[in-house]
Structures are given as C-alpha cells and as structure tokens.
Amino acid sequence: MTLTRTTPRIALGTAIALALAACSMAPRYERPIAPVAGTFPFAGETLEEGAGAVGGAADRLAPDIGWREFLGDPRLGRLVELALVNNRDLQLAVLNVEAARAQFQIQRADQFPTLGLSAQGTRQRIPGGVAVSPGVPATGGGVFEQYTVGLGLSAFELDLFGRVRSLRDAALREYLSTVEARRSAQISLVASVATAYLNERAADERLAIVEASQETWEESYRLAQLRFDAGVGSELDLREAQTLIATARADLAAARREAAQAHNTLVLLVGQPLPEEDLPPALPLGEQELLADIPAGLPSDLIERRPDILAAEQSLRGANASIGAARAAFFPTISLTGSLGSTSTDLDNLFDSGTRSWSFTPQITLPIFDTGRNLAGLDLAWVRRNIAVVQYEQTIQTAFREVADGLAARATLDEELDAQNALVEASQRRFELSQLRYEAGVDSSIQLLDAQRSLYNAQQAQLQTRLLRLTSLVDLYRALGGGWQPADEATAAEVASAPAADPEPSTP
C-alpha cells in the first residue's frame, strides 16, 4: 500500500466519523412505576365559604402559581426577595449547579479530538565521529540545527462502543439533577421563610396575650391581697390568684424566648439583618391571606413537576448511563495519536515545499485478564442503578405523603379554627359575666379566676390553631411543587443554564 500526503487526513476524518457515530451500550431507560395511589386523599375537599380562603387559583397547579401570588403579606414578600439573594444555602445550590455544569463540559470534551499546535527548535554541537542520530553515519562534527512546527492529535479515543458517550450522558444527568436540586432548594427556602415569618408573628401575638393577661391577673391578685388583709377574703382566693401570676411570669419568659428565637431563625434564612426601615408593616395572623384553593392535581402531575422528584429521576438516568460505560469496558479501546507539520534544518526554509512531515499512531487495547475488575465494575453499576431506583421511588412516596398530610390539614383545620373562634367568644362572654357577678357579690373570686384562666387558654389554643392552619397551607404549597419561578434565577444570581438538548442514548 502506498501512503500519500492525504492518507493521514483521510484516516483522521474516518476516525472522527466512526467515533461520532458510535452508539451507547446503556440499557434503554424506562421510568419506574410510581408506588403510590392514583389520587390523593382529601383531594376533592373544598373550602367552605367564609373559611378564609383566598380565590384566584382556578385550575392552575401549584408550580404555575408564583410565590408572590401565593403570599399575601407585602412584608413577607419582601423578606422572600431578600432571602433569594442572600441565603447561603441557596448560593451553595447555585454553585453546585455551576460545578456540575463544568464537570459535564469536561466530560463532553472527551468526545472530540484534542488538537494542539507545537513549535520546537534544536541547536546542538556534535563532536566528530559521533552519529547525529541512530542509523545515520558519523560525520566530522559541527553545529546542527532542526526546527519543527506542527498540528498534533493526542490519544483520541474512537468511541466505537459508547464508553465516552455513556460517561458524558452520566455527567449530563448529574448536571440536570443539580439544576432540579437548585429549584427544590428555592422552593424549600420560600416555604421556610414563610413559616419562620408566621412563627414570628405568632410569637409576638402570644407575647401580647400573655402581657395583657398578666396585667389582669396582677390586678386580681392585688384585690385578693386587699380583701385578705381586710379579713373579708380567704387565703384560698389569694393563693389562687398567686398561681395565675406565677403562670403568667413563666409564660411571659417562654414567649419572649420564642419571639427572639423566631426572629433569629428568620434573620438566618434571609441571610442578613432585617432592614426594618425598608420593610412594610407586618400583618397579624388573622389578616394573613394565603392562596388556599390550590388544586392538588394527580400524583402524575407531582411526578412531572416537583423538582426533587425530577432530580431523583435524573440521578437514576445517570446511573443507567453508567452501566453503558461499564459494559463498554469489556471491549477494545482504540486511540489515535498523530501529527502533521513541517521540519527543517533551516528556520528560513521551515515552510518550504519538501519539509512536510506527518505521523500516525493508532493503538488498540484489549482487556484479557484483569482479575474480575471489569465484571465487578459492571456489577457495581447495576447496584448503583438499583439504589437510584429505590431512592426515586422513596422520593415519590415521601412527596405523596407530604401532599396527603397537607390536604388532610386543609380539609380539617378550618373547621377546627371555627370551633376555636367560638370557644374564645364563649370564654370571653363567660369572663365578662363572671366579672359582673363577682362585682355584685354573687360569685366568689375563685369563679372569676377560673373564667380568666379559661379565656387565656382559649386564646392560646386559637392562636396555635391559626398558626397551624397557615403553616399547613405553606407546607401544602411547597409539597405540590409551588414556589419556583424561572424569573427568580436572575434574582438569585443564577448563572448556570441548561446545555443544548442531547439525544437519548441509543441501544445498539
């Protein structure tokens, strides 16, 4: 066979074509069947008129409802905006996306040849009687020069069995998984900020209830002390009033601690001290209007839209692609090294005709005996794929439970809150009547103090139920995949963008 000047170019072009046409040995991906029921319990429950629902969701699912629309408090909306910019957990999620994207780009680059331009010059003195190079007769010595410039291809692997492509697909899925994880982190952050804010509001309101009750009980204790000193009141009345004072002091310390801790949690989530001068005034819990009539949809909608489920599926697809790389390790590896350039002993004549040079070095490596390394690698790939299946199914089950819990809470807490409101009204009326009867001398102070205690407990229970209803709506919104908006990427300084769509791995 006669080699011509175009031989290396033809060989290189053929090698590249074969590599790009390679198929993957990864098994064809099939999404596992979701191990959950086809519908959510309580999914058909609707909010009663006057239950505090805020309309506007219509038939839109939670992922289509932005957090600004869901949250009705302007102060809370501003806090969420600050958290999207300053929260460190979200910043780490964004950086993880960037790292995964860079890793994918590195892996994708292995599919293409690496070309390098090199230039080299050598000037040396050879004594007489010494050969310049092996196979060349010795000369009388002197100074010898050699200059080389060329374009080289270094160890380019012909991906005939799809090993490189499978590794690229695995890296792509890892990148896409981190993208979904970043979205999931934002959803969790929005819900966490909302929950922390509501807890802060509840802590402040509880503190107000305790302080107001303490003033009332201190006045009752002062009157009981005066009556006891005057000999017209019993010690039992005095000690009963004293127990309420001690209860109020303990509750006041606990309320102050809860308020401070709730504020600290909110500051941590926002990522900076709260700029009180730039924040709108806070709304009390009774005026919080969260979007409550969000349709639950079907579990299939959840699987298609919730980011943590999508992230788990991308990890599963990546593990599936890794099996192709493990399978390809059993087959020969073909790599090419070559160069095309010019060599001359005179720098001025380096690019003249007749100075062209080239080299072409194919190499094939066939595994024969590796003490079971490749087989163990394939087994490991299958085990990791099975682990990813279990994790994917577990993620779906967890999401299903969270949605089911949220729907159950939404269906029952409004009724419970109505009952608590009625209890507070009744307790308030009872206290007023007891106070009138006590002032008229009909009832003893024991009955009045008991009415005060009942009203205090009813107010505490009402506040706790109101808080639980609001936080359960936030949890349901998060569980359904709400809280993510593409426009928030710019707000959160998101710099990672998805690459161009790659074709699905094919099966030979």
C-alpha positions as CSV (number, residue, x, y, z in Angstrom):
1,M,0.0,0.0,0.0
2,T,1.3,3.4,-1.0
3,L,0.9,6.2,1.5
4,T,0.2,9.6,0.0
5,R,0.1,13.1,1.6
6,T,-3.7,12.8,2.1
7,T,-3.5,9.5,3.9
8,P,-3.4,10.9,7.4
9,R,-6.2,13.3,6.7
10,I,-8.4,10.5,5.4
11,A,-7.6,8.4,8.4
12,L,-8.3,11.2,10.9
13,G,-11.6,12.0,9.2
14,T,-12.6,8.4,9.2
15,A,-11.8,8.0,12.9
16,I,-13.8,11.1,13.8
17,A,-16.8,9.9,11.8
18,L,-16.7,6.5,13.4
19,A,-16.4,8.0,16.9
20,L,-19.3,10.3,16.4
21,A,-21.4,7.6,15.0
22,A,-20.9,5.3,18.0
23,C,-23.9,4.0,19.9
24,S,-24.4,3.5,23.6
25,M,-24.4,0.2,25.4
26,A,-26.5,1.6,28.2
27,P,-29.9,-0.2,28.7
28,R,-32.9,1.6,27.4
29,Y,-34.3,3.8,30.2
30,E,-37.8,3.1,31.4
31,R,-39.4,5.2,34.2
32,P,-40.3,3.1,37.2
33,I,-44.0,2.8,38.0
34,A,-44.8,5.1,40.9
35,P,-45.5,3.1,44.0
36,V,-48.4,5.3,45.1
37,A,-52.2,5.5,44.6
38,G,-53.7,7.2,41.6
39,T,-55.3,10.0,43.5
40,F,-54.7,11.9,46.8
41,P,-56.9,11.5,49.8
42,F,-59.0,14.6,50.6
43,A,-58.2,15.9,47.1
44,G,-61.8,16.6,46.4
45,E,-62.4,18.6,49.7
46,T,-63.2,22.2,49.1
47,L,-63.0,25.1,51.5
48,E,-66.3,26.3,52.9
49,E,-67.5,29.8,52.3
50,G,-66.0,32.2,54.8
51,A,-63.2,29.8,55.9
52,G,-60.6,32.3,55.0
53,A,-59.8,31.0,51.5
54,V,-58.4,33.4,49.0
55,G,-59.6,32.8,45.5
56,G,-57.6,33.0,42.3
57,A,-56.0,29.6,41.8
58,A,-58.8,28.4,39.5
59,D,-57.5,25.2,37.8
60,R,-53.8,26.1,37.9
61,L,-51.5,23.8,39.7
62,A,-49.1,24.9,42.4
63,P,-46.0,25.1,40.1
64,D,-47.8,27.6,37.9
65,I,-48.6,29.8,40.8
66,G,-45.7,32.1,41.8
67,W,-44.9,32.7,45.4
68,R,-45.7,36.4,45.1
69,E,-49.3,35.4,44.2
70,F,-49.5,32.8,47.0
71,L,-48.2,35.0,49.8
72,G,-50.5,37.9,50.5
73,D,-48.3,39.8,53.1
74,P,-46.1,42.5,51.4
75,R,-43.6,42.3,54.3
76,L,-43.3,38.6,53.8
77,G,-42.9,39.0,50.0
78,R,-40.0,41.4,50.6
79,L,-38.4,39.0,53.0
80,V,-38.5,36.3,50.5
81,E,-36.9,38.5,47.9
82,L,-34.0,39.3,50.3
83,A,-33.6,35.6,51.0
84,L,-33.4,34.6,47.4
85,V,-30.4,37.0,47.1
86,N,-28.6,36.4,50.4
87,N,-29.4,32.9,51.7
88,R,-26.2,30.9,51.8
89,D,-27.9,27.5,51.3
90,L,-29.3,28.7,48.0
91,Q,-26.0,30.2,47.0
92,L,-24.4,26.8,47.6
93,A,-27.0,25.2,45.4
94,V,-26.3,27.6,42.6
95,L,-22.5,26.9,42.9
96,N,-23.2,23.2,42.8
97,V,-25.0,23.8,39.5
98,E,-22.0,25.6,38.2
99,A,-19.6,22.9,39.3
100,A,-21.8,20.1,37.8
101,R,-22.1,22.1,34.5
102,A,-18.3,22.5,34.3
103,Q,-17.8,18.8,35.0
104,F,-20.3,17.9,32.2
105,Q,-18.4,20.2,29.8
106,I,-15.1,18.4,30.7
107,Q,-16.7,15.0,30.1
108,R,-18.3,16.1,26.9
109,A,-15.0,17.4,25.6
110,D,-13.6,13.8,25.6
111,Q,-15.9,13.0,22.7
112,F,-13.9,15.3,20.4
113,P,-10.3,15.3,19.3
114,T,-7.8,17.5,21.2
115,L,-5.7,19.4,18.7
116,G,-2.5,21.2,19.7
117,L,-0.1,23.5,17.9
118,S,3.5,22.9,18.8
119,A,6.8,24.5,17.7
120,Q,10.3,23.3,18.6
121,G,13.8,24.3,17.7
122,T,17.0,22.4,18.5
123,R,20.6,23.7,18.1
124,Q,23.4,21.4,19.2
125,R,27.1,20.8,18.6
126,I,28.1,17.2,17.7
127,P,31.8,16.2,18.0
128,G,33.5,14.5,15.1
129,G,33.0,10.7,14.8
130,V,29.6,10.8,16.5
131,A,26.4,10.0,14.7
132,V,23.8,12.7,14.8
133,S,21.1,10.1,15.3
134,P,20.8,6.3,15.2
135,G,21.2,4.9,11.7
136,V,23.0,8.0,10.4
137,P,26.7,7.7,9.6
138,A,29.1,9.7,11.8
139,T,30.3,13.0,10.4
140,G,33.1,15.3,11.1
141,G,31.1,17.0,13.7
142,G,29.8,20.6,13.9
143,V,26.7,22.5,14.9
144,F,23.4,21.1,13.8
145,E,20.0,22.8,13.8
146,Q,16.5,21.4,13.5
147,Y,13.1,23.3,13.6
148,T,9.7,21.7,13.8
149,V,6.2,23.1,13.7
150,G,3.0,21.0,13.6
151,L,-0.5,20.3,14.5
152,G,-1.0,17.3,16.7
153,L,-3.8,14.9,17.8
154,S,-3.2,13.3,21.2
155,A,-4.6,10.0,22.2
156,F,-8.1,10.5,20.8
157,E,-10.3,7.5,21.7
158,L,-12.5,6.1,19.0
159,D,-15.8,5.6,20.9
160,L,-16.9,2.6,19.0
161,F,-18.7,1.0,21.9
162,G,-20.1,4.2,23.5
163,R,-17.9,4.3,26.7
164,V,-17.1,8.0,26.4
165,R,-20.7,8.9,25.3
166,S,-22.1,7.0,28.3
167,L,-19.8,8.9,30.7
168,R,-20.9,12.1,29.0
169,D,-24.6,11.1,29.5
170,A,-24.0,10.3,33.1
171,A,-22.3,13.7,33.7
172,L,-25.2,15.4,31.8
173,R,-27.8,13.7,34.1
174,E,-25.8,14.7,37.2
175,Y,-25.8,18.3,36.0
176,L,-29.5,18.3,35.3
177,S,-30.1,16.7,38.7
178,T,-28.3,19.6,40.4
179,V,-30.4,22.1,38.4
180,E,-33.5,20.5,39.8
181,A,-32.0,20.4,43.2
182,R,-31.3,24.1,43.0
183,R,-35.0,24.6,42.2
184,S,-36.0,22.4,45.1
185,A,-33.8,24.4,47.3
186,Q,-35.6,27.6,46.3
187,I,-39.0,26.0,47.0
188,S,-37.8,24.9,50.4
189,L,-36.4,28.4,51.1
190,V,-39.6,30.2,50.2
191,A,-41.6,27.8,52.4
192,S,-39.0,28.1,55.3
193,V,-39.1,31.9,55.2
194,A,-42.9,32.0,55.2
195,T,-43.1,29.5,58.1
196,A,-40.4,31.4,60.1
197,Y,-42.3,34.7,59.5
198,L,-45.6,33.2,60.6
199,N,-43.9,31.7,63.7
200,E,-42.5,35.2,64.5
201,R,-46.0,36.7,64.1
202,A,-47.5,34.1,66.3
203,A,-44.7,34.5,68.9
204,D,-45.3,38.3,69.0
205,E,-49.1,37.8,69.4
206,R,-48.6,35.2,72.1
207,L,-46.4,37.7,73.9
208,A,-49.1,40.3,73.7
209,I,-51.7,37.8,75.0
210,V,-49.5,36.9,78.0
211,E,-48.7,40.5,78.8
212,A,-52.4,41.5,78.7
213,S,-53.4,38.5,80.8
214,Q,-50.6,39.3,83.3
215,E,-51.9,42.8,83.8
216,T,-55.4,41.4,84.5
217,W,-54.1,38.7,86.9
218,E,-51.9,41.2,88.8
219,E,-54.9,43.4,89.4
220,S,-56.9,40.4,90.6
221,Y,-54.1,39.4,92.9
222,R,-53.9,43.0,94.3
223,L,-57.6,42.9,95.1
224,A,-57.4,39.5,96.6
225,Q,-54.5,40.7,98.8
226,L,-56.5,43.7,100.0
227,R,-59.5,41.5,100.8
228,F,-57.4,39.1,102.6
229,D,-55.7,41.8,104.6
230,A,-59.1,43.3,105.5
231,G,-60.3,39.9,106.7
232,V,-63.1,39.6,104.1
233,G,-61.2,37.3,101.7
234,S,-59.9,33.8,102.1
235,E,-56.3,32.6,101.8
236,L,-57.5,30.2,99.1
237,D,-58.6,33.1,96.9
238,L,-55.2,34.8,97.5
239,R,-53.2,31.7,96.6
240,E,-55.4,31.0,93.5
241,A,-54.6,34.5,92.2
242,Q,-51.0,34.0,93.1
243,T,-50.8,30.8,90.9
244,L,-52.1,32.7,87.9
245,I,-49.4,35.4,88.5
246,A,-46.7,32.7,88.5
247,T,-48.1,31.1,85.4
248,A,-48.1,34.4,83.6
249,R,-44.5,35.1,84.5
250,A,-43.4,31.7,83.3
251,D,-45.4,32.0,80.1
252,L,-44.0,35.5,79.6
253,A,-40.4,34.3,79.8
254,A,-41.2,31.5,77.3
255,A,-43.0,33.9,74.9
256,R,-40.1,36.3,74.9
257,R,-37.7,33.4,74.2
258,E,-39.8,32.1,71.4
259,A,-40.2,35.5,69.9
260,A,-36.4,36.1,69.9
261,Q,-35.7,32.6,68.5
262,A,-38.2,33.0,65.8
263,H,-36.7,36.4,64.8
264,N,-33.2,34.8,64.8
265,T,-34.4,32.0,62.5
266,L,-35.9,34.5,60.1
267,V,-32.6,36.5,60.0
268,L,-30.7,33.3,59.3
269,L,-32.9,32.4,56.4
270,V,-32.9,35.9,54.9
271,G,-29.1,36.0,55.2
272,Q,-28.8,39.4,56.6
273,P,-30.2,41.6,59.4
274,L,-33.7,42.6,58.7
275,P,-33.9,46.2,57.2
276,E,-36.8,47.3,59.4
277,E,-36.9,50.8,57.9
278,D,-37.4,49.3,54.4
279,L,-39.9,46.7,55.2
280,P,-43.7,47.1,55.1
281,P,-45.6,46.8,58.3
282,A,-46.4,43.3,59.5
283,L,-49.9,41.9,59.2
284,P,-51.3,39.9,62.2
285,L,-52.1,36.2,61.7
286,G,-55.8,36.9,61.5
287,E,-55.2,39.1,58.4
288,Q,-52.8,36.7,56.5
289,E,-54.4,35.8,53.2
290,L,-52.6,32.8,51.7
291,L,-53.9,31.4,48.5
292,A,-55.8,28.4,49.9
293,D,-57.8,26.9,47.0
294,I,-54.8,25.4,45.1
295,P,-55.9,22.2,43.2
296,A,-54.0,19.2,44.3
297,G,-54.0,17.6,40.8
298,L,-52.9,14.0,40.4
299,P,-49.7,12.2,41.6
300,S,-48.7,12.0,38.0
301,D,-48.6,15.9,37.9
302,L,-46.5,15.8,41.0
303,I,-44.0,13.4,39.4
304,E,-43.8,15.6,36.3
305,R,-43.4,18.9,38.1
306,R,-41.8,18.6,41.6
307,P,-38.1,19.3,41.4
308,D,-36.8,16.9,44.0
309,I,-38.6,14.0,42.1
310,L,-37.1,15.2,38.8
311,A,-33.7,15.4,40.4
312,A,-34.0,11.8,41.6
313,E,-35.1,10.7,38.2
314,Q,-32.1,12.5,36.6
315,S,-29.8,10.7,39.0
316,L,-31.5,7.4,38.0
317,R,-30.9,8.1,34.3
318,G,-27.3,8.9,35.1
319,A,-26.8,5.6,36.9
320,N,-28.5,3.9,33.9
321,A,-25.9,5.6,31.6
322,S,-23.0,4.5,33.8
323,I,-24.0,0.9,33.0
324,G,-23.2,1.5,29.3
325,A,-19.7,2.7,30.3
326,A,-19.2,-0.4,32.5
327,R,-20.3,-2.6,29.6
328,A,-18.0,-0.9,27.1
329,A,-15.0,-1.6,29.3
330,F,-15.1,-5.3,28.2
331,F,-14.4,-4.3,24.6
332,P,-11.3,-3.0,22.9
333,T,-10.2,0.6,23.3
334,I,-8.9,2.3,20.2
335,S,-7.0,5.5,20.4
336,L,-5.3,7.6,17.8
337,T,-2.2,9.9,18.0
338,G,-1.0,11.8,15.0
339,S,0.6,15.0,13.9
340,L,1.0,17.0,10.7
341,G,3.6,19.6,10.3
342,S,6.9,20.8,8.8
343,T,10.5,20.0,9.7
344,S,13.7,21.7,8.5
345,T,17.3,22.3,9.5
346,D,17.0,25.9,8.4
347,L,14.5,28.2,10.1
348,D,14.1,30.3,7.0
349,N,13.1,27.3,4.9
350,L,10.7,25.7,7.5
351,F,7.6,26.2,5.4
352,D,9.1,25.5,2.0
353,S,7.9,22.5,-0.1
354,G,9.6,19.3,0.8
355,T,9.7,20.0,4.5
356,R,6.3,18.5,5.2
357,S,6.2,15.7,7.9
358,W,3.5,13.6,9.5
359,S,3.0,10.7,11.9
360,F,0.0,8.5,12.6
361,T,0.0,6.1,15.6
362,P,-3.2,4.1,16.2
363,Q,-3.3,2.0,19.4
364,I,-5.7,-0.8,20.4
365,T,-6.0,-2.1,23.9
366,L,-8.0,-5.3,24.5
367,P,-8.7,-6.4,28.1
368,I,-7.7,-10.1,28.6
369,F,-7.2,-10.7,32.3
370,D,-8.0,-8.1,34.9
371,T,-8.8,-10.3,37.9
372,G,-12.5,-9.5,37.6
373,R,-12.1,-5.7,37.7
374,N,-14.4,-5.0,34.8
375,L,-17.0,-7.5,35.9
376,A,-17.1,-6.0,39.4
377,G,-17.4,-2.6,37.8
378,L,-20.4,-3.7,35.9
379,D,-22.0,-5.3,39.0
380,L,-21.4,-2.0,40.9
381,A,-23.0,0.0,38.1
382,W,-26.1,-2.2,38.3
383,V,-26.3,-2.0,42.1
384,R,-26.0,1.8,41.9
385,R,-28.7,1.9,39.4
386,N,-31.0,-0.2,41.6
387,I,-30.1,2.1,44.5
388,A,-31.2,5.1,42.4
389,V,-34.5,3.3,41.6
390,V,-35.2,2.8,45.3
391,Q,-34.3,6.4,46.0
392,Y,-36.5,7.6,43.2
393,E,-39.5,5.6,44.5
394,Q,-38.8,6.7,48.0
395,T,-38.8,10.4,46.9
396,I,-42.2,9.9,45.2
397,Q,-43.6,8.2,48.3
398,T,-42.4,11.0,50.6
399,A,-43.8,13.6,48.3
400,F,-47.2,11.8,48.2
401,R,-47.3,11.6,52.0
402,E,-46.5,15.4,52.3
403,V,-49.2,16.3,49.9
404,A,-51.7,13.9,51.6
405,D,-50.9,15.4,55.0
406,G,-51.3,18.9,53.6
407,L,-54.7,18.1,52.1
408,A,-55.8,16.5,55.3
409,A,-54.8,19.5,57.3
410,R,-56.5,21.9,54.8
411,A,-59.7,19.9,55.0
412,T,-59.9,19.9,58.8
413,L,-58.1,22.9,60.2
414,D,-60.7,25.4,59.0
415,E,-63.4,23.6,61.0
416,E,-61.1,23.4,64.0
417,L,-60.3,27.1,63.8
418,D,-64.1,27.9,63.6
419,A,-64.5,25.9,66.8
420,Q,-61.7,27.7,68.5
421,N,-63.1,31.0,67.5
422,A,-66.4,30.1,69.0
423,L,-64.7,28.9,72.2
424,V,-62.9,32.2,72.5
425,E,-66.1,34.1,72.1
426,A,-67.8,31.9,74.7
427,S,-64.9,32.2,77.1
428,Q,-64.8,36.0,76.7
429,R,-68.5,36.2,77.4
430,R,-68.2,33.9,80.4
431,F,-65.4,36.1,81.8
432,E,-67.4,39.3,81.4
433,L,-70.4,37.7,83.2
434,S,-68.2,36.3,86.0
435,Q,-66.7,39.7,86.5
436,L,-70.2,41.3,86.8
437,R,-71.4,38.6,89.2
438,Y,-68.2,39.0,91.2
439,E,-68.5,42.7,91.5
440,A,-72.2,42.2,92.5
441,G,-71.1,39.8,95.2
442,V,-72.9,36.8,93.7
443,D,-69.8,34.8,92.7
444,S,-66.5,34.3,94.5
445,S,-63.1,35.3,93.2
446,I,-62.4,31.6,92.5
447,Q,-65.0,31.5,89.8
448,L,-63.7,34.8,88.3
449,L,-60.2,33.5,88.2
450,D,-61.3,30.2,86.7
451,A,-63.1,32.2,83.9
452,Q,-59.9,34.2,83.4
453,R,-57.8,31.1,83.1
454,S,-60.3,29.5,80.6
455,L,-60.2,32.6,78.4
456,Y,-56.4,32.7,78.5
457,N,-56.2,29.0,77.5
458,A,-58.8,29.5,74.7
459,Q,-56.9,32.5,73.3
460,Q,-53.6,30.4,73.3
461,A,-55.3,27.5,71.5
462,Q,-56.9,29.8,69.0
463,L,-53.6,31.4,68.1
464,Q,-51.9,28.0,67.8
465,T,-54.6,26.7,65.5
466,R,-54.5,29.8,63.4
467,L,-50.7,29.4,63.0
468,L,-51.1,25.7,62.2
469,R,-53.6,26.4,59.5
470,L,-51.3,28.9,57.8
471,T,-48.2,26.9,58.1
472,S,-50.0,23.8,56.7
473,L,-51.1,25.8,53.7
474,V,-47.4,26.8,53.2
475,D,-46.4,23.2,53.5
476,L,-49.0,22.1,51.0
477,Y,-47.9,24.7,48.5
478,R,-44.3,23.5,48.9
479,A,-45.3,19.8,48.7
480,L,-47.2,20.4,45.5
481,G,-44.1,22.0,43.9
482,G,-45.0,25.7,44.3
483,G,-42.5,28.4,45.0
484,W,-40.4,28.2,41.9
485,Q,-40.4,30.8,39.1
486,P,-37.9,30.9,36.2
487,A,-37.6,34.7,36.7
488,D,-36.2,34.1,40.1
489,E,-33.0,32.8,38.6
490,A,-31.8,36.3,37.9
491,T,-32.9,37.4,41.3
492,A,-30.9,34.7,43.0
493,A,-27.9,35.4,40.7
494,E,-28.3,32.1,38.9
495,V,-25.6,31.8,36.2
496,A,-25.9,28.1,35.2
497,S,-28.0,27.5,32.1
498,A,-29.0,24.1,30.7
499,P,-27.0,23.0,27.7
500,A,-28.4,22.2,24.3
501,A,-30.6,19.1,24.4
502,D,-28.6,15.9,23.8
503,P,-30.2,12.9,22.1
504,E,-31.2,10.0,24.3
505,P,-28.7,7.1,24.5
506,S,-29.4,4.6,21.8
507,T,-29.2,0.9,22.2
508,P,-27.2,-1.0,19.6
